[in-house]
Protein backbone atom coordinates (compact mmCIF):
# COMPACT_ATOMS: atom_id res chain seq x y z
CA UNK A 1 0.00 0.00 0.00
CA UNK A 2 1.48 3.32 -0.97
CA UNK A 3 0.88 6.43 1.03
CA UNK A 4 1.19 9.91 -0.38
CA UNK A 5 2.32 12.46 2.12
CA UNK A 6 1.39 16.07 2.10
CA UNK A 7 1.22 18.74 4.75
CA UNK A 8 -2.25 18.94 6.29
CA UNK A 9 -4.16 22.19 6.23
CA UNK A 10 -4.85 24.21 9.35
CA UNK A 11 -8.63 23.66 9.36
CA UNK A 12 -8.22 19.94 8.88
CA UNK A 13 -5.88 19.79 11.88
CA UNK A 14 -8.17 21.94 14.01
CA UNK A 15 -11.19 19.82 13.09
CA UNK A 16 -9.42 16.58 13.99
CA UNK A 17 -8.16 18.13 17.23
CA UNK A 18 -11.62 19.33 18.28
CA UNK A 19 -13.16 15.96 17.44
CA UNK A 20 -10.52 14.20 19.53
CA UNK A 21 -10.94 16.64 22.42
CA UNK A 22 -14.70 16.04 22.50
CA UNK A 23 -14.21 12.28 22.51
CA UNK A 24 -11.43 12.50 25.13
CA UNK A 25 -13.65 14.52 27.47
CA UNK A 26 -16.51 12.10 26.91
CA UNK A 27 -14.24 9.19 27.78
CA UNK A 28 -12.90 11.09 30.82
CA UNK A 29 -16.47 11.67 32.03
CA UNK A 30 -17.29 7.97 31.76
CA UNK A 31 -14.06 7.06 33.50
CA UNK A 32 -14.73 9.56 36.29
CA UNK A 33 -18.06 7.89 36.95
CA UNK A 34 -16.32 4.51 37.12
CA UNK A 35 -13.47 5.79 39.33
CA UNK A 36 -15.89 7.52 41.71
CA UNK A 37 -17.85 4.27 42.03
CA UNK A 38 -14.64 2.35 42.75
CA UNK A 39 -13.63 4.92 45.39
CA UNK A 40 -17.15 4.86 46.96
CA UNK A 41 -17.48 8.62 46.53
CA UNK A 42 -21.26 8.45 46.90
CA UNK A 43 -21.00 6.82 50.32
CA UNK A 44 -18.90 9.69 51.66
CA UNK A 45 -21.26 12.20 50.07
CA UNK A 46 -24.18 10.51 51.87
CA UNK A 47 -22.29 10.68 55.17
CA UNK A 48 -21.81 14.41 54.59
CA UNK A 49 -25.52 14.82 53.86
CA UNK A 50 -26.27 13.08 57.18
CA UNK A 51 -24.10 15.68 58.95
CA UNK A 52 -25.94 18.51 57.18
CA UNK A 53 -29.33 17.02 58.06
CA UNK A 54 -28.28 16.63 61.71
CA UNK A 55 -27.34 20.30 62.01
CA UNK A 56 -30.39 21.46 60.05
CA UNK A 57 -32.59 19.63 62.55
CA UNK A 58 -30.56 20.81 65.54
CA UNK A 59 -30.72 24.49 64.52
CA UNK A 60 -34.09 24.38 62.74
CA UNK A 61 -32.83 25.89 59.51
CA UNK A 62 -32.22 24.55 56.01
CA UNK A 63 -28.75 25.26 54.67
CA UNK A 64 -29.97 25.60 51.11
CA UNK A 65 -33.22 27.09 49.93
CA UNK A 66 -34.32 28.25 46.50
CA UNK A 67 -34.20 31.87 45.42
CA UNK A 68 -38.00 31.95 45.38
CA UNK A 69 -38.17 30.72 48.98
CA UNK A 70 -35.61 33.30 50.06
CA UNK A 71 -37.44 36.15 48.31
CA UNK A 72 -40.65 35.22 50.13
CA UNK A 73 -39.00 35.83 53.50
CA UNK A 74 -39.41 39.19 55.18
CA UNK A 75 -36.34 41.26 56.02
CA UNK A 76 -36.72 40.24 59.66
CA UNK A 77 -36.89 36.55 58.72
CA UNK A 78 -33.84 36.95 56.45
CA UNK A 79 -31.83 38.52 59.28
CA UNK A 80 -32.91 35.79 61.70
CA UNK A 81 -32.03 33.12 59.12
CA UNK A 82 -28.57 34.64 58.59
CA UNK A 83 -27.92 34.66 62.36
CA UNK A 84 -28.98 31.02 62.74
CA UNK A 85 -26.92 30.03 59.68
CA UNK A 86 -23.83 31.63 61.19
CA UNK A 87 -24.31 29.65 64.39
CA UNK A 88 -24.98 26.41 62.48
CA UNK A 89 -21.97 26.97 60.23
CA UNK A 90 -19.74 27.58 63.26
CA UNK A 91 -21.02 24.34 64.81
CA UNK A 92 -20.37 22.49 61.55
CA UNK A 93 -16.80 23.79 61.35
CA UNK A 94 -16.21 22.64 64.92
CA UNK A 95 -17.45 19.13 64.07
CA UNK A 96 -14.37 16.98 63.43
CA UNK A 97 -16.29 14.39 61.41
CA UNK A 98 -17.67 17.10 59.11
CA UNK A 99 -14.23 18.62 58.58
CA UNK A 100 -12.75 15.19 57.91
CA UNK A 101 -15.50 14.36 55.40
CA UNK A 102 -15.24 17.67 53.52
CA UNK A 103 -11.46 17.32 53.25
CA UNK A 104 -11.79 13.72 52.11
CA UNK A 105 -14.40 14.61 49.50
CA UNK A 106 -12.22 17.46 48.21
CA UNK A 107 -9.15 15.24 47.84
CA UNK A 108 -11.23 12.44 46.32
CA UNK A 109 -12.66 14.88 43.76
CA UNK A 110 -9.18 16.01 42.76
CA UNK A 111 -8.01 12.39 42.55
CA UNK A 112 -11.02 11.34 40.47
CA UNK A 113 -10.47 14.18 38.00
CA UNK A 114 -6.72 13.52 37.76
CA UNK A 115 -7.04 9.75 37.38
CA UNK A 116 -9.86 9.89 34.85
CA UNK A 117 -8.10 12.58 32.79
CA UNK A 118 -4.86 10.57 32.81
CA UNK A 119 -6.60 7.35 31.80
CA UNK A 120 -8.65 9.07 29.08
CA UNK A 121 -5.55 10.66 27.58
CA UNK A 122 -3.59 7.43 27.88
CA UNK A 123 -6.33 5.48 26.12
CA UNK A 124 -7.29 8.08 23.53
CA UNK A 125 -3.90 9.59 22.75
CA UNK A 126 -1.70 6.49 23.14
CA UNK A 127 -3.54 3.16 22.95
CA UNK A 128 -5.95 4.08 20.13
CA UNK A 129 -3.10 5.43 17.94
CA UNK A 130 -1.25 2.15 18.54
CA UNK A 131 -4.24 0.30 17.11
CA UNK A 132 -4.80 2.61 14.12
CA UNK A 133 -1.10 3.06 13.32
CA UNK A 134 0.78 6.21 12.31
CA UNK A 135 -0.21 7.89 15.58
CA UNK A 136 -3.78 8.26 14.44
CA UNK A 137 -6.54 8.99 16.87
CA UNK A 138 -10.07 8.59 15.58
CA UNK A 139 -10.17 12.29 14.64
CA UNK A 140 -6.91 12.03 12.72
CA UNK A 141 -8.10 8.87 10.97
CA UNK A 142 -11.39 10.48 9.92
CA UNK A 143 -9.61 13.54 8.52
CA UNK A 144 -6.80 11.50 6.93
CA UNK A 145 -4.01 12.72 9.20
CA UNK A 146 -1.19 10.91 10.93
CA UNK A 147 1.85 11.55 13.11
CA UNK A 148 5.20 10.99 11.45
CA UNK A 149 8.74 11.96 12.27
CA UNK A 150 10.59 14.69 10.40
CA UNK A 151 12.44 12.05 8.37
CA UNK A 152 9.03 10.80 7.13
CA UNK A 153 9.09 7.55 9.11
CA UNK A 154 6.37 6.22 11.39
CA UNK A 155 6.46 7.61 14.94
CA UNK A 156 7.68 4.97 17.38
CA UNK A 157 5.69 3.76 20.37
CA UNK A 158 7.90 5.58 22.92
CA UNK A 159 7.42 8.82 20.95
CA UNK A 160 3.65 8.30 20.96
CA UNK A 161 3.73 7.62 24.69
CA UNK A 162 5.75 10.77 25.37
CA UNK A 163 3.38 12.80 23.18
CA UNK A 164 0.37 11.45 25.07
CA UNK A 165 1.62 11.56 28.64
CA UNK A 166 4.01 14.49 28.68
CA UNK A 167 2.51 16.49 25.86
CA UNK A 168 -1.19 16.08 26.53
CA UNK A 169 -1.56 15.22 30.21
CA UNK A 170 0.85 17.76 31.65
C-alpha positions in Angstrom: 0.0 0.0 0.0 1.5 3.3 -1.0 0.9 6.4 1.0 1.2 9.9 -0.4 2.3 12.5 2.1 1.4 16.1 2.1 1.2 18.7 4.7 -2.2 18.9 6.3 -4.2 22.2 6.2 -4.8 24.2 9.4 -8.6 23.7 9.4 -8.2 19.9 8.9 -5.9 19.8 11.9 -8.2 21.9 14.0 -11.2 19.8 13.1 -9.4 16.6 14.0 -8.2 18.1 17.2 -11.6 19.3 18.3 -13.2 16.0 17.4 -10.5 14.2 19.5 -10.9 16.6 22.4 -14.7 16.0 22.5 -14.2 12.3 22.5 -11.4 12.5 25.1 -13.6 14.5 27.5 -16.5 12.1 26.9 -14.2 9.2 27.8 -12.9 11.1 30.8 -16.5 11.7 32.0 -17.3 8.0 31.8 -14.1 7.1 33.5 -14.7 9.6 36.3 -18.1 7.9 37.0 -16.3 4.5 37.1 -13.5 5.8 39.3 -15.9 7.5 41.7 -17.8 4.3 42.0 -14.6 2.4 42.8 -13.6 4.9 45.4 -17.1 4.9 47.0 -17.5 8.6 46.5 -21.3 8.4 46.9 -21.0 6.8 50.3 -18.9 9.7 51.7 -21.3 12.2 50.1 -24.2 10.5 51.9 -22.3 10.7 55.2 -21.8 14.4 54.6 -25.5 14.8 53.9 -26.3 13.1 57.2 -24.1 15.7 59.0 -25.9 18.5 57.2 -29.3 17.0 58.1 -28.3 16.6 61.7 -27.3 20.3 62.0 -30.4 21.5 60.1 -32.6 19.6 62.6 -30.6 20.8 65.5 -30.7 24.5 64.5 -34.1 24.4 62.7 -32.8 25.9 59.5 -32.2 24.6 56.0 -28.7 25.3 54.7 -30.0 25.6 51.1 -33.2 27.1 49.9 -34.3 28.2 46.5 -34.2 31.9 45.4 -38.0 31.9 45.4 -38.2 30.7 49.0 -35.6 33.3 50.1 -37.4 36.2 48.3 -40.7 35.2 50.1 -39.0 35.8 53.5 -39.4 39.2 55.2 -36.3 41.3 56.0 -36.7 40.2 59.7 -36.9 36.5 58.7 -33.8 36.9 56.5 -31.8 38.5 59.3 -32.9 35.8 61.7 -32.0 33.1 59.1 -28.6 34.6 58.6 -27.9 34.7 62.4 -29.0 31.0 62.7 -26.9 30.0 59.7 -23.8 31.6 61.2 -24.3 29.6 64.4 -25.0 26.4 62.5 -22.0 27.0 60.2 -19.7 27.6 63.3 -21.0 24.3 64.8 -20.4 22.5 61.5 -16.8 23.8 61.3 -16.2 22.6 64.9 -17.5 19.1 64.1 -14.4 17.0 63.4 -16.3 14.4 61.4 -17.7 17.1 59.1 -14.2 18.6 58.6 -12.7 15.2 57.9 -15.5 14.4 55.4 -15.2 17.7 53.5 -11.5 17.3 53.2 -11.8 13.7 52.1 -14.4 14.6 49.5 -12.2 17.5 48.2 -9.2 15.2 47.8 -11.2 12.4 46.3 -12.7 14.9 43.8 -9.2 16.0 42.8 -8.0 12.4 42.5 -11.0 11.3 40.5 -10.5 14.2 38.0 -6.7 13.5 37.8 -7.0 9.8 37.4 -9.9 9.9 34.9 -8.1 12.6 32.8 -4.9 10.6 32.8 -6.6 7.3 31.8 -8.7 9.1 29.1 -5.6 10.7 27.6 -3.6 7.4 27.9 -6.3 5.5 26.1 -7.3 8.1 23.5 -3.9 9.6 22.8 -1.7 6.5 23.1 -3.5 3.2 22.9 -6.0 4.1 20.1 -3.1 5.4 17.9 -1.3 2.2 18.5 -4.2 0.3 17.1 -4.8 2.6 14.1 -1.1 3.1 13.3 0.8 6.2 12.3 -0.2 7.9 15.6 -3.8 8.3 14.4 -6.5 9.0 16.9 -10.1 8.6 15.6 -10.2 12.3 14.6 -6.9 12.0 12.7 -8.1 8.9 11.0 -11.4 10.5 9.9 -9.6 13.5 8.5 -6.8 11.5 6.9 -4.0 12.7 9.2 -1.2 10.9 10.9 1.9 11.5 13.1 5.2 11.0 11.5 8.7 12.0 12.3 10.6 14.7 10.4 12.4 12.1 8.4 9.0 10.8 7.1 9.1 7.5 9.1 6.4 6.2 11.4 6.5 7.6 14.9 7.7 5.0 17.4 5.7 3.8 20.4 7.9 5.6 22.9 7.4 8.8 21.0 3.6 8.3 21.0 3.7 7.6 24.7 5.8 10.8 25.4 3.4 12.8 23.2 0.4 11.4 25.1 1.6 11.6 28.6 4.0 14.5 28.7 2.5 16.5 25.9 -1.2 16.1 26.5 -1.6 15.2 30.2 0.9 17.8 31.6 
